[in-house]
């Protein structure tokens, strides 16, 4: 059996992650917490201020299609 692949939203299952991405408040909170836990401070700060609008919609689409949230900055 292959190793478990790392998923967004703290390794939660795909269906749970999609449901959490659809809910605006949880998507916003988990989005910046995920980025902070990855050590991406600038990206986490940007998600705090910008994660409630277009990034939220893109997160939903990308979570369904690629099982990952949007990554604008990797710093």
C-alpha positions in Angstrom: 0.0 0.0 0.0 1.4 3.4 -1.0 2.1 6.1 1.6 -0.6 8.6 2.4 -0.4 11.7 0.2 -0.5 15.0 1.9 -3.8 16.8 1.5 -4.8 20.3 2.3 -6.7 21.2 5.4 -4.4 19.2 7.8 -4.7 15.9 5.9 -8.4 15.6 6.2 -10.2 13.4 3.7 -11.2 14.7 0.3 -15.0 14.9 0.9 -14.6 16.7 4.3 -12.1 19.1 2.8 -14.5 20.0 0.0 -17.3 20.6 2.5 -15.0 22.8 4.6 -13.9 24.7 1.5 -17.5 25.5 0.6 -18.3 27.1 3.9 -16.8 30.6 3.7 -15.7 31.0 7.3 -14.1 27.6 7.7 -12.4 28.0 4.3 -11.0 31.4 5.3 -9.8 30.2 8.7 -8.4 26.8 7.5 -6.8 28.5 4.5 -4.6 30.8 6.5 -4.0 28.2 9.3 -2.8 25.8 6.6 -0.4 28.3 5.1 1.0 29.3 8.6 1.5 25.6 9.5 3.5 25.2 6.2 5.7 28.0 7.4 4.5 30.4 4.7 4.0 33.5 6.8 3.5 36.1 4.0 1.0 33.8 2.2 -0.8 33.3 5.5 -1.1 37.0 6.1 -2.4 37.6 2.6 -5.0 34.9 3.1 -6.2 36.7 6.3 -6.9 39.8 4.3 -7.8 38.4 0.9 -9.0 34.9 1.6 -12.7 35.7 1.9 -13.4 36.8 -1.7 -12.1 35.5 -5.0 -9.6 33.2 -3.3 -12.5 31.5 -1.6 -14.1 30.7 -5.0 -10.8 29.5 -6.5 -10.2 27.3 -3.4 -13.5 25.6 -4.0 -12.8 25.0 -7.7 -9.2 23.8 -7.1 -10.2 21.6 -4.1 -12.7 19.8 -6.3 -10.4 19.5 -9.3 -6.9 19.1 -7.9 -7.6 18.4 -4.1 -5.3 21.3 -3.2 -6.0 24.9 -2.2 -4.8 27.9 -4.2 -1.1 28.7 -3.7 -0.3 32.2 -4.8 3.0 32.7 -2.9 5.4 30.1 -1.7 7.2 32.4 0.6 
